[in-house]
Amino acid sequence: QLQASGGGLVQAGGSLRLSCAASGRTISSYVMAWFRQAPGLERELVAAISWGGRSTKYADSVEGRFTISRDNAKNTVDLLMNSLKPEDTAVYYCAGTLRNIATPAAGYSYWGQGTQVTVSS
């Protein structure tokens, strides 16, 4: 099970840190990622991180503002979001895959419940 937390309401320009805690299995074998879905839009990849954390991948829209990290010893994955914009408003989901970091959303088999992030202008 993946449990996401840290969402909330923040003003534009502010920061939030999302955390995802895994239970029942270890995430060390998984590529982990954060996705988001805004109303009426498709779920999109925000950031992904390789098993050991050496490789990361970001959506162009968040590059330079968001940072994904993981702690395999604690079985957690975090997403630090800085310089938030109203267009970042969405439900954010953490997910895991046993495939590679280029895997699209359909290839992720391990999903948590979402956490709402709302950025006001």
HELIX and SHEET records of a PDB file:
HELIX    1   1 PRO A   86  ASP A   88  5                                   3    
HELIX    2   2 ALA A  105  GLY A  107  5                                   3    
SHEET    1   A 4 LEU A   2  SER A   5  0                                        
SHEET    2   A 4 LEU A  16  ALA A  22 -1                                        
SHEET    3   A 4 THR A  76  MET A  81 -1                                        
SHEET    4   A 4 PHE A  66  ASP A  71 -1                                        
SHEET    1   B 6 GLY A   8  GLN A  11  0                                        
SHEET    2   B 6 THR A 115  SER A 120  1                                        
SHEET    3   B 6 ALA A  90  THR A  97 -1                                        
SHEET    4   B 6 VAL A  31  GLN A  37 -1                                        
SHEET    5   B 6 GLU A  44  ILE A  49 -1                                        
SHEET    6   B 6 THR A  56  TYR A  58 -1                                        
SHEET    1   C 4 GLY A   8  GLN A  11  0                                        
SHEET    2   C 4 THR A 115  SER A 120  1                                        
SHEET    3   C 4 ALA A  90  THR A  97 -1                                        
SHEET    4   C 4 TYR A 110  TRP A 111 -1                                        
END                                                                             
